[in-house]
Amino acid sequence: MTEILLGFRLLLGSERGNRVRFLLMVVGGSIGVCCLAAVLTIPAVLDARDGRVAAREPRSPHSSVAGATRLLATADAYGSRPLGRVFVARGEKVPDPPPGIPGLPNPGEVFVSPRLHDLLGAEPGVGKLLPGRERGLIGPAGLAHPDELYAYIGMRPDQLHGGSPVAGFGVRWAPSPAVEPSTLDILRFTLAGVVLLPLAVFLSVCARLSAATRLRRLAALRLLGLSVQGVGRVNAAETVVAALFGAVLGLAEYWVVNQVIARIGLPGLKWYVDDGDLTAATVAVCLVGAPVLAWFAERAGAAKAAANPLAVRRSGVAGTPRAWGVPLLVAGMGIVVGYCVLGVLDRPPRDTGLSSLLMPVAVVMVGVGLVLTLPVLSHRLSRRVAGATSSLPLGLAMRRNEVEPGSALRVASGLVLLVFAASLAQGVLVELDQVSRPNTVQQDYRIPLDGVGAADETALTFLPGVKGSVTEQRSWFDGNLDEPPPEISATVATCAQLARMATAITGCVDGKVMRLTDERVPSGPERIGEVFPFRFWRGSHPTTMNVTVPQGEVRFRAHDLSAVDSDILVPPSMVPKKARPDNATLLLTSGPDPVVVRGVLDGIGSVAPTAAVDLVGTNVEGMQQIAVVKALLGVGMVLGLVIGVAAYLVSVTDRAVERRAQVTALSLLGARPWTLRMVQCVQVVSPLAVGLLLALVAGKLTESGYLITGGGAVFWDGAGVPLLLFSAAGVVVVAAIGALPLVGRRVNPELIGRD
């Protein structure tokens, strides 16, 4: 206890610089703990969403029960957002209502979510999807998230067709989780590489701030007779307490961030404030993990000061740093390069179970190896450059890095890991892009024209993002016939309109009816000379247009998942004027980018909110899930950026404070201010540049190894290289500029004699 009190007295009674360093340790540790709490809370947020969805799921009775309440759940879409509707027909036996509503709705009553209530006010046409009067709002307990579009609609038993009996609500597992388990594994793996690995290094860096000054102080105490165990306790008084204060401050920072971000939301992801509350497990991990990590980070340094205090006090030349990280880096890169070779040979691994184990291990080994190899590389590079250069600033900088190779670890590790993690995150985005977007050059939409007026149809064709549109119509037949006659479908479009829907067309002539032949599929019966009627409506009066299948043919090559699948091409000039087609569908096409697709879907929802949209080859719920994953991945990237920048700022500031004595001595010896600034700049930039180059190479190879093991079609992400190179160059420039002002103009000779 005496040693711990001594540690507090040394901290509080020392010069202002020591207190500033202690404050840096606390602030840096708080940022790291805040990021750690955010990562640990992400699974709780997803579990809370899935738990509310599971609680409202209907349970079927074990046996058929007469007079049971029946229910029909539908999953539609309003624009790019899912719209859930639950039609309820109350029977003689009414179960307890699902969470969020006081009771099951009676016929003609509707419970809606708050977001759907707001949408009804802005778009009255949505009310056609919700027959009945609004009785109340669904509470948070009955909704997956605040932005969910959901409704319970009461109906009479004779109105509900196809419903299932329900005995109650609440199941163990959500039928459609917010993130599929396989995708959640990818997310955990990515967050571990993007956030947790840099976070562990950052917390260690914060614990090792002002290491040289504190080691000299500990060595002095050891020379004064303090025991080895006492030296460790004195060291713990500052390091562990700083980590503990930082953990408490970090948890408070997370609470504030959760209160703000939960109310604002993220693109594709929104949650209730209570979902992001800190759990007892998260608080325990943060309050215990940060001090324990700080203790182990300082244990090696304290042991050195206690075992050989004279070497520490005399500031002897440090020996060559041990290459602990080289075997890790070589082993991790061996796994990665092995997978890359399989990709070059076009023999991707089939054993996904083994790959799912080896790839995360390789990422951790490469990341840790990068960090631990930096001091070795910095030491050897500095020795070679210092022995070969005649430049005073470069020589001073290299000699300082040679004597203190560990400073490279503190200054450059955060930014090096940031670039490495950014490359890994790019690979995950490439894989998610393959999952969320069909492998096609464009995206088609099918919209039935029943209930869509002529003005709305025109507005749909001019939506932002829509590149082309045609109308598809089925031939008409009398429904009273005993046996339906043969049918054909016609695409009503000009040659230019058809060209925008297809990859290539040949033989098209405007103004003539022509047969359509898709090169992708074998030709069916030609039916040349046969006549087929097509029905149109002028108000309530039907009119029929007879079309004869001609000899002329248009050959077109459709893209994958194309919506064009007709037998003949009919020019718009043949369609009766001011007539609406019967049994017709509007086909739209746009680019395949998810942002463009969501924009087009939202535009369709605003123009024709009750129209059913078939997103050809793509699932709206799948798009929503991918949006959630990308939002979480974006959170991870932001946290990684915060950690990397914070590690650099804290380390460089601490290094400038710790080196004031050396800078003062050089100033008294006649070194000019610009020379000292150049020395400081080179000291920071040289290990950082080496580390970034190594991170770029290792990161791209690791990304390729991840893509090869992911089972996708893309193995090599060349599009991400310029962005990474630009980011690395920007990091070096910012680091160089940030290092220049850290050499002050005032010279204080007293710093030379201070401990």
PyMOL commands that set and color helices and strands:
alter all, ss='L'
color gray80, all
select helices_A, chain A and resi 2-13+16-55+114-122+124-129+140-142+181-207+211-223+228-264+273-276+280-307+309-313+325-344+352-388+392-403+406-436+454-461+495-501+572-574+594-607+620-658+660-668+673-709+718-742+750-753
alter helices_A, ss='H'
color red, helices_A
select strands_A, chain A and resi 58-59+70-78+81-89+109-112+133-137+149-155+164-165+168-169+443-448+466-474+489-492+504-506+514-518+531-538+541-548+553-557+568-570+580-581+584-590+614-615
alter strands_A, ss='S'
color yellow, strands_A
deselect
rebuild
show_as cartoon
